[in-house]
Amino acid sequence: MGVPEKWQMKCCRCDSRTPHAFNSHRVENVLSSTGHMRWWQSQNDVNHVSLQLDLDNKFQLANLLLDFRSPLPGGIVIERSIDFGTTWKIYQYLSTDCSASFPWIPKGFPQTWQDVHCKDIQTQQRPPQYGGKIEFNPVDLASGMTTSQSQRINNLAEFTNLRINFTQLSRFPHQGYRLPSAFYALNEMKVQGSCFCHGHADRCAALDASSGEPSAVVHGHCMCQHNTAGPNCDQCASFYNDQPWRPAEDDNPNECRRCNCNGHSHKCHFDLSVYQANGGMSGGVCEDCQHNTAGRNCELCQINFFRNQRYDLGHPEVCLPCECDPDGTVPDSSCDPMDGRCVCKDNVQGDRCHLCKPGFTQLTNSNPQGCRDCACNILGSRSHVPCDDETGRCVCLPNVVGEKCDECAVNHWKIASGEGCWPCNCHPQNSLSLQCNQFTGQCPCREGYGGLTCFTVEVQECPDRTFGNVRTGCRACDCNFQGTEVIGCNKLTGGCLCRSGFTGLQCDQCQRGYCGNYHHCEACHPCFQAYDDDFQRFGLRQAALKNSTQQLQVGGMTSAFSTRLLEVERKIQHIQQMLENPLITEQGLDQVANTIATVRQTVGSLSSEILLMDEVSSLSIDMDALDKSLLLITVQYQNKKAQFEASRSIDLS
């Protein structure tokens, strides 16, 4: 060989297309059976390369040996899967320099089962072109933890798939002007282990005992002990589920315990809630209890069975059937589990709950009381006559039907008479049916007929908004219907029926005390009522004054006197017209006051010229009263106006 400076390189072309050729470096060559001159080699100058081993069962990894023909990789990541490749977990990082290759991974030994650390590869003193060997033992990962060997195996050795990831190539130094190619090469990848049995087996076997596989092959089917079962002894065997399954420990095999079913079952399951409820003593629950037994341990009798005291609990005839009548027994109850006595419903009696008590009948399963009371209707049945013992049917009065005599027969009514039901007597032509109401006796009458039995011809009237005689013809109401009630007018006379706020022969005017135009008559402000009565009294006085002026005789008077007197009459008529308006304004009141003053002045000037002084004196007194009334109305109006404006200003604010 010589010193490294004198090494000579020999280059050969690899070709994996031919599996068994000497220069075919396929991955199968990592197996030891291929011979020393065969090896696996990766593609040149590719840093990230993975080798993956997939198994068909769970195994326990004891040791992994990688014999490199190439220089050792700068970084290796070893992974495992325990669910056939669905999920992966990193075992360990390996590197010739952990700080450089995996600076984010801590060094040393893991402290928990979840920790992952990096370990420096211990290189051997041999020429780099001959590589070296790397050995990995998963159990050694727990060297930093205080735990048992069984726990180390159960937590670290289980695997179904193994993956070795090469992450960093190591290169030869330059040889002349050429940089040598870099690659990964393995003489052998040796995976040593055994079947994974959680400590419940000492050997494994093939699933097919007749297979001719070599003895060096590790089979994955565990030959389970400690009452366990399954390919990996990961469950309790059938009928050994009284305790929860546990992996074996260094000093305790944790055997699965047989269920106690008192000889009435050979099948059970583990129930965690039962196990916790009794303090971890027993968790087995028996299934399919035989011999009419029941309970967690088949220690009870099924419903409607009771304990046979002549035999012990394990005898096949330990439970005997109850003899209770299911119709007369309380639902979901059973006979006494010790002596077989039945629990009867309220109205049932007898040793087997099969008889009705006196006064009751018809034992049925659906009746919560068992037997029902005869319950005959006192109005429709004959008193002091019991119902039928078997059917429970009551003895009814004439024309009464029903098991309880509580209905009238067809075309009859008035069961309340206490003498039987009466015929309906519905008119055969005037009624829709011969059956009447059983309580009122009212027959269903055809249109135009009435009365209890439909013998009466009903008086018909015109539709709304018409009047007259239906038989001779209805006429339309002559009304403005926006101001009328719904029916429009009187059905006989045609007179319009005005609704509140409207008046007139056709209901087309606003009623006194309502403001606005027709179609929109609204009630006047409340202040209107305060002085409306005064206006009407003032108008009456004015009318009387007018009559007084008409009685004055103008004969023998001068033409000028007559003209002035007629002027007084005209002004009084004008005052009357103004006062007849219910919506007189403040300006109108001022005009009335001025006109009265003018009339007063004219009457005063005429007093010296009139011969009938008594009439003039009376007229002057009436004018004074009229003047005072007008003044009072004016004052009231002003007060109301001030109150209204004050309240409106408050509302607006």
C-alpha positions in Angstrom: 0.0 0.0 0.0 2.6 2.6 1.1 2.0 5.9 2.6 -1.1 7.9 1.7 0.9 10.1 -0.6 1.7 7.1 -2.8 -1.8 5.7 -3.1 -2.9 4.7 -6.5 -6.6 4.9 -7.6 -8.2 2.4 -9.9 -11.5 3.5 -11.5 -14.2 1.0 -12.7 -17.6 1.7 -14.3 -20.6 0.5 -12.3 -23.6 -1.0 -14.1 -26.7 -2.1 -12.0 -28.8 -3.1 -15.0 -27.4 -6.7 -14.8 -28.2 -8.0 -11.3 -25.5 -10.6 -10.9 -22.6 -9.0 -12.8 -19.4 -8.3 -10.9 -19.8 -4.5 -11.4 -23.5 -4.4 -10.4 -23.6 -2.8 -7.0 -27.3 -3.1 -6.2 -28.8 -2.7 -2.7 -29.2 -6.5 -2.4 -25.5 -6.8 -2.0 -25.6 -5.5 1.6 -26.8 -9.0 2.6 -24.0 -11.1 3.9 -24.9 -14.0 1.7 -23.7 -12.3 -1.4 -20.0 -12.7 -0.5 -17.2 -10.4 0.3 -16.5 -9.2 -3.3 -20.0 -7.8 -3.7 -21.2 -4.5 -2.2 -23.7 -1.8 -2.6 -22.7 1.6 -3.9 -24.6 4.8 -4.3 -24.7 7.2 -7.3 -21.6 9.5 -7.4 -21.7 12.9 -5.7 -25.2 12.6 -4.2 -25.2 13.7 -0.6 -28.7 12.6 0.5 -29.2 8.8 0.1 -31.5 6.5 2.1 -31.6 2.8 2.7 -34.9 1.4 4.0 -35.7 -2.0 5.4 -39.5 -2.9 5.4 -40.7 -6.0 7.4 -44.0 -7.7 7.4 -44.3 -7.9 11.2 -43.1 -6.2 14.4 -39.6 -7.2 15.5 -37.3 -6.4 18.3 -34.1 -4.6 17.1 -31.0 -5.8 19.0 -28.2 -4.4 16.9 -27.5 -2.7 13.6 -24.0 -3.1 12.0 -23.0 -1.0 8.9 -19.7 -2.1 7.3 -18.6 0.6 4.9 -16.4 0.1 1.8 -16.4 3.8 1.2 -15.2 6.5 3.6 -17.5 6.9 6.6 -20.3 9.4 5.9 -20.1 12.8 7.5 -23.7 12.5 8.9 -26.2 9.7 9.4 -29.8 9.7 10.7 -31.3 6.4 11.8 -35.1 6.3 11.9 -37.7 3.6 12.7 -41.4 3.0 12.2 -43.7 0.9 14.4 -46.8 1.2 12.2 -45.4 -0.1 8.9 -44.2 3.2 7.6 -47.2 5.4 8.4 -45.2 7.4 10.9 -41.5 7.7 11.6 -39.4 8.5 14.6 -35.7 9.3 14.7 -33.6 6.9 16.7 -30.3 8.8 16.7 -28.0 11.2 14.8 -24.5 10.0 14.0 -21.6 12.1 12.7 -17.8 12.4 12.6 -18.4 15.9 13.9 -21.9 16.4 15.5 -21.3 20.1 16.1 -20.6 20.7 12.4 -23.2 18.3 10.8 -26.1 18.7 13.3 -25.5 21.9 15.3 -29.1 22.0 16.5 -29.1 18.5 18.0 -27.7 18.1 21.6 -25.0 15.5 22.2 -24.9 12.9 24.9 -27.5 10.4 26.1 -31.3 11.0 26.0 -33.0 11.6 29.3 -36.5 10.6 28.3 -38.1 8.2 25.8 -38.8 11.2 23.5 -35.3 12.7 23.5 -33.1 12.5 20.4 -29.3 13.2 20.6 -26.3 13.1 18.3 -23.4 10.7 18.9 -19.9 11.1 17.4 -18.7 8.3 15.2 -15.6 6.6 16.6 -13.4 6.1 13.5 -11.0 3.2 13.3 -7.3 3.7 12.5 -7.5 2.3 8.9 -7.0 3.9 5.5 -10.1 5.9 4.6 -10.6 4.2 1.3 -11.4 1.0 3.2 -14.1 2.8 5.3 -15.0 1.4 8.7 -17.8 -0.1 10.7 -20.6 1.6 12.7 -22.6 -0.3 15.3 -25.9 0.9 16.7 -27.7 -0.7 19.7 -31.1 1.0 20.5 -31.2 -0.2 24.1 -28.0 1.7 24.7 -29.9 5.0 24.1 -31.4 4.5 27.6 -28.1 4.5 29.4 -28.8 7.9 30.8 -32.1 6.8 32.3 -33.0 4.8 35.4 -35.2 2.1 34.0 -35.5 -1.7 33.7 -34.3 -3.7 30.8 -37.9 -4.7 29.8 -38.9 -1.1 29.7 -35.9 -0.3 27.5 -36.9 -3.0 25.1 -40.6 -2.2 25.0 -39.9 1.5 24.4 -36.8 1.4 22.1 -36.5 -1.9 20.4 -39.9 -2.3 18.6 -39.9 -1.6 14.9 -41.5 -2.6 11.6 -39.4 -0.5 9.3 -35.8 0.8 9.5 -34.4 3.7 7.5 -30.7 4.8 7.4 -30.3 8.3 5.9 -26.8 9.4 4.7 -26.7 13.2 4.7 -23.0 14.1 4.0 -20.4 12.6 1.8 -16.7 12.3 2.8 -14.3 13.1 -0.1 -10.8 11.9 -1.0 -8.1 14.6 -1.3 -7.2 15.9 -4.8 -5.2 13.5 -6.9 -3.3 15.6 -9.4 -5.7 17.7 -11.4 -8.8 15.6 -10.8 -11.2 15.6 -7.8 -12.1 12.0 -7.1 -15.8 11.0 -7.1 -17.5 10.6 -3.8 -20.1 8.0 -3.0 -21.5 5.7 -0.2 -20.6 2.0 -0.3 -21.6 -0.8 2.1 -20.1 -4.3 2.2 -22.8 -5.4 4.6 -25.8 -4.1 6.6 -26.4 -6.5 9.3 -29.7 -6.2 11.3 -29.9 -8.5 14.3 -32.9 -9.0 16.4 -35.8 -11.2 17.4 -39.5 -11.4 17.3 -41.1 -8.7 19.4 -43.2 -10.3 22.1 -43.3 -7.8 25.0 -41.5 -10.4 27.2 -44.3 -13.0 26.9 -42.5 -15.5 24.7 -39.1 -17.2 24.6 -39.2 -18.3 21.0 -40.9 -17.5 17.7 -42.1 -19.6 14.8 -43.2 -19.2 11.2 -46.9 -18.7 10.5 -46.6 -21.8 8.3 -44.8 -24.5 10.2 -44.2 -26.4 7.0 -42.2 -23.6 5.3 -38.6 -24.6 4.3 -36.9 -21.3 5.2 -33.4 -21.5 6.6 -32.9 -21.6 10.3 -31.1 -18.3 10.3 -34.3 -16.5 9.5 -36.0 -14.8 12.4 -39.7 -15.4 12.4 -42.1 -12.8 13.6 -44.8 -15.0 15.1 -44.4 -15.2 18.9 -45.1 -18.5 20.7 -46.9 -16.7 23.5 -46.8 -17.5 27.2 -48.4 -16.1 30.4 -52.0 -16.5 28.9 -51.3 -13.9 26.2 -52.1 -14.1 22.5 -51.5 -12.3 19.2 -48.6 -12.2 16.7 -46.7 -10.1 19.2 -48.3 -11.3 22.5 -49.9 -7.9 22.8 -53.2 -9.0 24.1 -54.7 -11.4 26.6 -55.8 -14.8 25.4 -59.5 -15.5 25.2 -61.2 -15.9 28.6 -58.1 -14.4 30.4 -59.3 -10.8 30.6 -59.8 -10.4 34.3 -56.7 -8.1 34.5 -55.5 -5.5 31.9 -52.8 -6.7 29.5 -49.3 -5.5 30.5 -45.9 -6.2 29.0 -43.7 -8.5 31.1 -41.2 -6.9 33.5 -37.9 -8.0 34.7 -39.3 -9.4 38.0 -42.9 -9.9 37.1 -44.4 -11.7 34.0 -47.7 -9.9 34.4 -49.7 -13.0 33.4 -53.2 -12.5 32.1 -55.8 -13.8 34.6 -58.7 -16.1 33.9 -62.2 -14.7 34.2 -64.6 -16.1 36.8 -67.9 -17.0 35.2 -69.0 -19.7 37.6 -69.0 -22.3 34.8 -71.7 -20.6 32.8 -69.6 -18.9 30.1 -66.3 -19.3 28.3 -66.1 -15.8 26.9 -65.3 -12.5 28.6 -63.8 -9.1 28.0 -61.9 -6.5 30.1 -63.8 -3.4 31.3 -61.7 -0.6 32.6 -64.5 1.1 34.4 -65.3 -2.1 36.3 -61.6 -2.6 37.1 -61.3 0.9 38.5 -64.6 0.7 40.4 -63.4 -2.3 42.5 -60.0 -0.9 43.2 -58.1 -2.9 40.5 -59.1 -6.3 41.8 -61.0 -7.6 38.8 -62.1 -6.2 35.4 -63.4 -9.2 33.6 -67.0 -9.1 32.4 -68.5 -12.4 31.3 -70.3 -12.6 27.9 -73.2 -14.8 26.8 -73.9 -16.3 30.2 -75.7 -19.6 29.8 -78.2 -21.6 32.0 -80.4 -18.5 32.4 -77.7 -16.7 34.4 -76.6 -13.0 34.2 -74.3 -10.6 35.8 -70.6 -9.7 35.5 -69.6 -13.1 36.7 -72.8 -15.0 35.7 -73.6 -15.0 39.4 -77.2 -13.7 39.0 -80.4 -15.2 37.5 -81.9 -13.5 34.5 -85.2 -11.6 34.7 -88.1 -13.9 35.3 -85.8 -16.5 36.8 -85.1 -17.2 40.4 -82.4 -19.1 42.4 -82.8 -22.8 42.9 -81.6 -23.2 46.4 -81.1 -27.0 46.0 -77.9 -26.5 43.8 -74.7 -24.5 44.1 -73.9 -21.5 41.9 -72.1 -23.5 39.3 -74.9 -26.0 38.6 -76.6 -25.8 35.2 -80.0 -25.7 36.8 -79.2 -23.0 39.3 -81.9 -20.7 37.9 -85.5 -21.7 37.5 -88.1 -19.8 35.4 -90.7 -17.6 37.2 -94.3 -18.6 36.7 -95.7 -15.0 36.6 -98.3 -14.0 34.1 -96.6 -11.2 32.1 -99.9 -9.4 31.6 -100.5 -9.0 35.3 -96.9 -8.5 36.4 -95.3 -5.0 36.8 -93.1 -4.3 33.8 -89.4 -4.7 34.1 -89.9 -6.5 37.4 -89.0 -10.0 38.2 -90.2 -12.5 40.7 -88.3 -12.5 44.0 -84.8 -13.9 43.1 -84.9 -16.1 46.2 -88.4 -17.6 46.4 -90.0 -16.7 43.0 -92.9 -14.6 44.2 -94.3 -12.3 41.5 -94.9 -8.5 41.7 -98.5 -7.9 40.6 -100.0 -4.7 39.1 -102.4 -2.6 41.2 -105.7 -4.2 40.0 -104.3 -7.8 39.7 -104.2 -10.6 42.3 -103.3 -14.3 42.5 -100.2 -16.3 43.1 -99.1 -15.8 39.5 -100.7 -12.3 39.0 -103.2 -13.8 36.6 -106.6 -12.7 38.1 -108.4 -9.3 38.2 -109.5 -7.9 41.5 -113.3 -7.6 42.2 -114.8 -4.8 40.2 -112.2 -4.9 37.5 -112.0 -6.6 34.1 -109.9 -7.4 31.0 -106.4 -8.2 32.1 -104.0 -6.9 29.5 -100.3 -6.4 29.2 -100.6 -2.8 27.9 -102.6 -1.7 30.9 -100.2 -0.3 33.6 -102.9 -1.3 36.2 -103.3 -4.7 34.7 -107.2 -4.7 34.8 -109.4 -1.8 34.1 -112.4 -0.6 36.0 -115.7 -1.3 34.3 -116.2 2.5 34.2 -119.7 2.5 32.8 -121.1 5.9 31.9 -123.8 6.6 34.6 -125.8 8.6 32.1 -125.9 5.9 29.4 -125.8 2.6 31.3 -128.3 0.8 33.5 -127.4 1.4 37.1 -126.5 -1.5 39.5 -125.8 -3.8 36.5 -122.1 -4.9 36.4 -120.2 -5.1 33.2 -119.4 -8.4 31.4 -116.8 -10.3 33.3 -114.8 -11.3 30.2 -115.3 -8.5 27.7 -116.0 -5.6 30.2 -119.0 -4.4 28.1 -121.6 -2.3 30.0 -125.4 -2.7 29.7 -126.6 0.4 27.9 -129.9 2.4 27.9 -132.0 2.6 24.6 -130.2 4.1 21.7 -126.8 4.2 23.6 -123.8 2.4 22.3 -120.1 1.9 23.2 -118.3 -0.4 25.6 -118.8 2.2 28.4 -122.3 3.3 27.1 -120.9 6.7 26.5 -122.1 7.4 22.9 -125.4 7.9 21.2 -126.4 5.6 18.4 -126.3 7.0 14.8 -128.9 9.8 14.3 -129.5 10.2 18.0 -128.4 12.7 20.7 -128.8 13.9 24.3 -127.2 11.1 26.3 -127.4 13.5 29.3 -131.2 12.8 29.5 -130.4 9.7 31.6 -133.2 7.8 29.8 -131.4 7.0 26.6 -130.6 9.0 23.5 -133.3 11.0 21.5 -133.7 10.9 17.7 -132.2 13.8 15.8 -135.3 14.2 13.5 -133.3 16.2 11.0 -135.4 17.3 8.0 -134.6 14.9 5.2 -134.5 17.5 2.4 -133.4 20.7 4.3 -130.4 19.2 6.2 -127.0 18.1 4.8 -127.0 14.9 7.0 -129.4 13.1 9.3 -126.8 13.0 12.0 -127.0 15.9 14.5 -124.6 17.1 17.1 -124.7 14.6 20.0 -124.6 17.3 22.6 -126.7 20.2 21.1 -129.0 18.3 18.7 -128.3 20.8 16.0 -128.7 19.4 12.5 -126.4 20.6 9.6 -128.8 22.7 7.6 -128.7 23.6 3.9 -128.3 27.3 2.9 -131.6 29.1 3.5 -132.8 26.9 6.3 -132.4 27.0 10.0 -133.7 25.8 13.3 -132.6 22.8 15.4 -134.0 20.3 12.8 -133.7 22.5 9.7 -137.5 23.0 9.3 -137.3 26.8 9.5 -136.8 28.9 6.4 -134.3 31.7 7.2 -135.0 35.4 6.3 -132.4 36.5 3.8 -131.1 40.1 3.5 -129.3 42.0 0.8 -125.5 42.1 0.8 -123.6 45.0 2.4 -123.9 48.4 0.6 -127.2 47.3 -0.9 -130.8 47.4 0.4 -134.2 46.2 -0.5 -135.8 42.7 -0.8 -133.6 39.8 -1.8 -136.4 38.1 -3.7 -137.4 41.2 -5.7 -133.9 42.6 -6.1 -131.3 44.6 -4.1 -130.4 48.2 -4.9 -127.1 49.9 -4.3 -126.8 52.4 -1.4 -126.6 56.0 -2.5 -123.8 56.8 -0.1 -120.1 57.9 -0.1 -118.8 54.7 1.5 -115.6 56.3 2.8 -117.8 58.0 5.3 -120.2 55.1 6.1 -120.1 52.0 8.3 -119.1 48.7 6.7 -122.7 47.7 5.7 -123.1 51.1 3.9 -126.8 51.8 4.5 -130.0 50.5 6.2 -130.9 47.2 4.7 -134.6 48.2 4.4 -134.7 52.0 3.9 -131.4 52.7 2.2 -130.5 55.5 4.6 -126.8 56.0 4.8 -125.2 54.9 8.1 -122.4 57.5 8.8 -119.5 56.6 10.9 -118.1 58.9 13.6 -116.9 62.2 12.2 -119.1 62.2 9.1 -122.6 63.6 8.4 -124.9 64.5 5.6 -127.5 62.4 3.7 -124.7 60.6 1.9 -122.1 60.8 4.7 -120.1 63.2 2.6 -119.6 66.0 5.1 -117.5 66.5 8.2 -119.5 66.5 11.4 -119.4 69.6 13.6 -116.3 69.3 15.8 -114.2 67.7 13.0 -111.8 69.7 10.9 -110.4 69.2 7.3 -112.0 68.3 4.1 -114.2 65.3 3.3 -112.3 62.0 3.2 -110.0 63.4 5.9 -112.3 64.5 8.7 -110.2 64.7 11.9 -111.4 65.7 15.4 -110.8 69.3 16.2 -108.4 70.4 19.0 -109.9 69.9 22.5 -110.1 73.7 22.9 -112.9 73.8 20.3 -115.3 72.2 22.8 -114.4 74.9 25.4 -116.1 77.7 23.5 -118.4 76.0 21.0 -121.3 76.0 23.4 -120.8 79.8 24.0 -120.8 80.4 20.3 -124.1 78.6 19.9 -125.7 80.5 22.8 -124.4 83.8 21.3 -126.0 82.8 18.0 -129.4 82.2 19.7 -129.2 85.7 21.2 -128.3 87.2 17.9 -131.3 85.5 16.3 -133.6 86.9 19.0 -132.1 90.4 18.3 -132.8 89.9 14.6 -136.5 89.1 15.4 -136.7 92.2 17.6 -135.5 94.5 14.8 -138.0 92.9 12.3 -140.9 93.8 14.7 -140.0 97.5 14.6 -142.4 99.5 12.5 -140.9 101.8 10.0 -144.1 103.4 8.8 -144.3 107.2 9.1 -140.5 107.4 9.4 -138.2 109.4 7.2 -136.4 107.7 4.4 -133.0 108.3 6.1 -134.3 106.6 9.3 -135.5 103.6 7.3 -132.3 103.2 5.5 -130.2 103.2 8.8 -132.6 100.7 10.4 -132.2 98.4 7.4 -128.4 98.7 7.7 -128.6 97.6 11.3 -130.6 94.5 10.2 -128.1 93.7 7.5 -125.2 93.8 9.9 -127.0 91.6 12.4 -127.6 89.0 9.7 -123.9 89.2 8.8 -123.0 88.6 12.5 -125.3 85.5 12.5 -123.7 84.1 9.4 -120.2 84.4 10.9 -121.2 82.8 14.2 -122.7 79.8 12.4 -119.2 78.8 11.2 -117.7 76.3 13.7 -114.2 77.2 12.7 -114.4 81.0 13.3 -110.9 82.5 13.6 -109.5 85.2 15.8 -109.9 87.7 13.0 -113.5 86.7 12.7 -114.1 87.4 16.3 -112.6 90.9 16.0 -114.8 91.6 13.0 -117.9 90.5 14.9 -117.0 92.8 17.8 -116.5 95.7 15.4 -119.8 95.1 13.7 -121.7 95.0 17.1 -120.1 98.3 18.1 -121.3 99.8 14.8 -124.8 98.5 15.3 -124.8 99.8 18.9 -123.8 103.3 17.7 -126.5 103.3 15.0 -129.2 102.1 17.4 -128.2 104.8 19.9 -128.6 107.6 17.2 -132.0 106.2 16.3 -133.4 106.1 19.8 -134.4 109.7 19.8 -136.3 109.4 16.6 -138.2 106.2 17.2 -141.7 106.5 18.5 -141.6 102.9 20.0 -139.3 103.7 22.8 -140.1 100.5 24.8 -139.0 98.3 21.9 -135.8 100.4 21.4 -135.0 100.3 25.1 -135.4 96.5 25.0 -133.3 96.3 21.9 -130.5 98.3 23.6 -130.6 95.9 26.6 -130.3 92.9 24.2 -127.3 94.5 22.5 -125.6 95.0 25.8 -126.0 91.3 26.7 -124.8 90.3 23.3 -121.8 92.6 23.6 -120.9 91.0 27.0 -121.2 87.5 25.6 -118.9 88.3 22.7 -116.3 89.8 25.1 -116.4 86.7 27.3 -115.9 84.4 24.3 -113.0 86.5 23.1 -111.3 86.3 26.5 -111.8 82.5 26.6 -110.4 82.1 23.1 -107.3 84.1 23.9 -106.6 82.0 27.0 -107.0 78.7 25.0 -104.8 80.0 22.3 -102.0 80.9 24.8 -102.3 77.5 26.4 -102.1 75.7 23.1 -99.0 77.6 21.9 -97.3 77.1 25.2 -97.8 73.3 25.1 -96.7 73.1 21.4 -93.4 74.9 22.2 -92.7 72.4 25.0 -93.4 69.4 22.7 -91.0 70.9 20.0 -88.3 71.4 22.6 
